[in-house]
Amino acid sequence: MIEQLRIKEAIKEHGTSINEVAEKMGISRFTLSTHVNGNPSTEILLRIADAIGCPITDLFEQPKKDGLSLTCPHCGKNINIKVE
């Protein structure tokens, strides 16, 4: 299962901005935006988390607590299982 990135949300939740994070990382806002909107490497994710002051896991979408989602290995469709 591929986790979805939520970098922009994490930046806002930690009370900072893209500009501030880019400054702390020593890169331009444009370069940071390119990483955020693209496919950032693990190194970049670690640097972003460090600049925000959060664990790297905060940059990923958290699984829902009331259910489970799997991908069918045969057809590729999502299978949602509700947990009670």
C-alpha positions in Angstrom: 0.0 0.0 0.0 1.4 3.4 -1.0 1.0 6.1 1.6 -0.1 9.5 0.5 2.1 12.5 1.4 0.6 15.3 3.3 3.6 17.7 3.5 1.6 20.9 3.1 -0.8 20.0 5.8 2.0 19.0 8.2 3.7 22.4 7.6 0.5 24.2 8.4 -0.2 22.0 11.5 3.2 22.8 12.9 2.6 26.6 12.5 5.1 27.3 9.8 5.1 28.2 6.1 6.7 26.9 2.9 8.9 29.9 2.9 10.1 29.3 6.5 10.8 25.6 5.8 12.7 26.4 2.7 14.8 29.0 4.6 15.6 26.5 7.3 16.6 23.9 4.7 18.8 26.4 2.9 16.9 26.0 -0.4 14.6 28.3 -2.4 10.8 28.2 -2.1 10.6 27.1 -5.7 12.9 24.1 -5.1 10.9 23.1 -2.0 7.6 23.4 -3.8 9.0 21.2 -6.6 9.9 18.5 -4.0 6.5 18.9 -2.2 4.5 18.6 -5.4 6.7 15.9 -6.9 8.2 12.7 -5.6 10.6 13.7 -2.9 13.5 11.4 -1.8 13.7 10.1 1.7 16.6 12.5 2.4 14.4 15.5 1.4 11.5 14.2 3.6 13.9 13.8 6.5 15.1 17.4 6.0 11.6 18.8 5.8 10.6 16.9 9.0 13.7 18.3 10.7 12.9 21.9 9.5 9.3 21.6 10.8 10.4 19.9 14.0 8.3 16.8 13.6 8.7 13.1 13.1 8.8 12.0 9.4 5.6 10.0 9.9 3.7 13.3 10.2 4.4 13.9 6.5 2.3 10.8 5.6 -1.4 10.3 5.6 -2.4 8.3 8.7 -4.5 5.2 8.2 -8.1 5.5 9.3 -8.7 4.0 12.6 -12.2 2.6 11.9 -11.3 0.7 8.8 -8.7 -1.0 6.6 -8.1 -0.5 2.9 -6.4 -3.2 0.8 -5.7 -3.3 -2.9 -6.9 -6.4 -4.8 -3.8 -8.1 -6.3 -5.9 -9.3 -9.3 -7.8 -6.2 -10.4 -6.1 -3.4 -8.5 -9.3 -2.1 -7.0 -9.4 -0.8 -3.4 -11.1 -3.0 -0.9 -12.4 -1.2 2.2 -13.0 -3.2 5.4 -14.9 -1.6 8.2 -13.6 -2.5 11.7 -16.1 -2.3 14.6 
